[in-house]
Amino acid sequence: MSNPLTEAKYTKRVITTHPKQDADAYSVSEFTQTQCFTTPLTTTGLVTDLQTHWQYYKQVLIQLPTTDTQILHNGKGKVTLKTHNRSNSKLHTKIDKKYLVPRTAPFLHRLGITTSQGEVKKSMYGKYRQINKFVEILSTTFNQGDLSDLKLYDFGCGKGYLTMAIHHYLRAQGHDGIETIGIDLKESVIESNRAIVAESGLDNLTFTYSDINQIEMDRGSVLIALHACDIATDIALHKGIKSQAKYIIASPCCHKQVRKSMSHHVITQPITQHGILLERQAEILTDTIRCLLLESAGYRTDIFEFVSTEHTSKNLMIRAVYTGNKKDNTERIALLKSIFTLSEPQYLEQLLMDR
Ligand SMILES: C[S@@+](CC[C@H](N)C(=O)[O-])C[C@H]1O[C@@H](n2cnc3c(N)ncnc32)[C@H](O)[C@@H]1O
């Protein structure tokens, strides 16, 4: 739903189907100028949603695999309906133009994202979009001058979707000196990733079975840590800081350590008494302290939403670029900790104290 009338709360609303999910077969993403909020929808919820909101938008576009239907509404009661056919080949051309990792890349097929004909499987569009969004973020972060001989470490790489995607992209851009290492605790996943690398002809990409605690990074590399669980993100950030990584890209997962050490305080109790708000507050507090610590170590940081919550609710990304300009954030961190009465230091802080 786009082209909002004055009564509309959002600039755009996008409803997506998730045919593989039983309970919430749909989700709705509501866009403001700066944000996107995504919530699941049941089939009954979908009907109510459409009946409630369609009238506030001048255009409602319904895209099916082979047809587009437009409901055009002038805001004064006149409604026009237009339907036209769309060929699948047109859909794929659109996808190829928009995405940095081509759907024909062999590793995508081995990972089960595309068919043997190089078409993205319907159920895998979300994953394909996520991979491309990640590659886009990294490609706009890196300074071209740094790319001739860079080493990338992906800590807690899991099935290696993103490790393979960024490596494939950079190599395809002609950066032959790039070396990428994916590290994970799960042996079976590492074995499977190695087999995919061998079958897909991805040079200079290796997968290592190890605890990230055991890894020593080369100085001035790139650190990626996506959805590494709880304090694994802190261990990864610490490794990055210690080795003065040029770029650190982390998408934090759960924030248990800070949540458990937050006690109710008279000022914050109205927030922390609610389980979900306590969880979100712990998330905000943890990632704020992480950014402040990165700044103290000479990094410029920003934090933003990486993909829509339609794919994952863990969608914040911390991006840190080494500048050497160290800020003294000691007092700001101490103040935050006292407001939220943390019984122990945030884990990255502890690691930095111990070093
Ligand atoms: C949620 S998965 C994310 C996988 C991948 N980064 C992604 O975003 O698709 C988290 C991964 O981190 C790994 N992990 C957690 N703690 C780790 C540690 N200390 N050392 C190595 N891997 C770890 C887990 O085995 C798991 O595969």
The ligand as an SDF file (V2000), in Angstrom:
LIG
                    3D

 27 29  0  0  0  0  0  0  0  0999 V2000
   22.7250  -17.9510   15.1590 C   0  0  0  0  0  0  0  0  0  0  0  0
   24.1000  -18.7010   14.4090 S   0  0  0  0  0  0  0  0  0  0  0  0
   24.5120  -17.4820   13.1950 C   0  0  0  0  0  0  0  0  0  0  0  0
   25.2080  -18.0350   11.9720 C   0  0  0  0  0  0  0  0  0  0  0  0
   25.6410  -17.0140   10.9300 C   0  0  0  0  0  0  0  0  0  0  0  0
   26.5910  -16.0680   11.4290 N   0  0  0  0  0  0  0  0  0  0  0  0
   24.4480  -16.3030   10.3160 C   0  0  0  0  0  0  0  0  0  0  0  0
   24.1960  -15.1470   10.6860 O   0  0  0  0  0  0  0  0  0  0  0  0
   23.7840  -16.8890    9.4490 O   0  0  0  0  0  0  0  0  0  0  0  0
   25.3480  -18.5300   15.6440 C   0  0  0  0  0  0  0  0  0  0  0  0
   26.5580  -19.4010   15.3930 C   0  0  0  0  0  0  0  0  0  0  0  0
   27.5890  -19.0180   16.2870 O   0  0  0  0  0  0  0  0  0  0  0  0
   28.2880  -20.1830   16.6610 C   0  0  0  0  0  0  0  0  0  0  0  0
   29.0020  -19.8960   17.9120 N   0  0  0  0  0  0  0  0  0  0  0  0
   28.4930  -19.5060   19.1090 C   0  0  0  0  0  0  0  0  0  0  0  0
   29.4700  -19.3700   20.0290 N   0  0  0  0  0  0  0  0  0  0  0  0
   30.6290  -19.6510   19.3990 C   0  0  0  0  0  0  0  0  0  0  0  0
   32.0080  -19.6920   19.8170 C   0  0  0  0  0  0  0  0  0  0  0  0
   32.3550  -19.3890   21.0680 N   0  0  0  0  0  0  0  0  0  0  0  0
   32.9280  -20.0490   18.9100 N   0  0  0  0  0  0  0  0  0  0  0  0
   32.5810  -20.3670   17.6340 C   0  0  0  0  0  0  0  0  0  0  0  0
   31.2920  -20.3450   17.1830 N   0  0  0  0  0  0  0  0  0  0  0  0
   30.3450  -20.0020   18.0530 C   0  0  0  0  0  0  0  0  0  0  0  0
   27.1900  -21.2340   16.8010 C   0  0  0  0  0  0  0  0  0  0  0  0
   27.6980  -22.5510   16.6790 O   0  0  0  0  0  0  0  0  0  0  0  0
   26.2700  -20.8660   15.6250 C   0  0  0  0  0  0  0  0  0  0  0  0
   26.5620  -21.5880   14.4600 O   0  0  0  0  0  0  0  0  0  0  0  0
  1  2  1  0
  2  3  1  0
  2 10  1  0
  3  4  1  0
  4  5  1  0
  5  6  1  0
  5  7  1  0
  7  8  2  0
  7  9  1  0
 10 11  1  0
 11 12  1  0
 11 26  1  0
 12 13  1  0
 13 14  1  0
 13 24  1  0
 14 15  1  0
 14 23  1  0
 15 16  2  0
 16 17  1  0
 17 18  1  0
 17 23  2  0
 18 19  1  0
 18 20  2  0
 20 21  1  0
 21 22  2  0
 22 23  1  0
 24 25  1  0
 24 26  1  0
 26 27  1  0
M  CHG  2   2   1   9  -1
M  END
$$$$
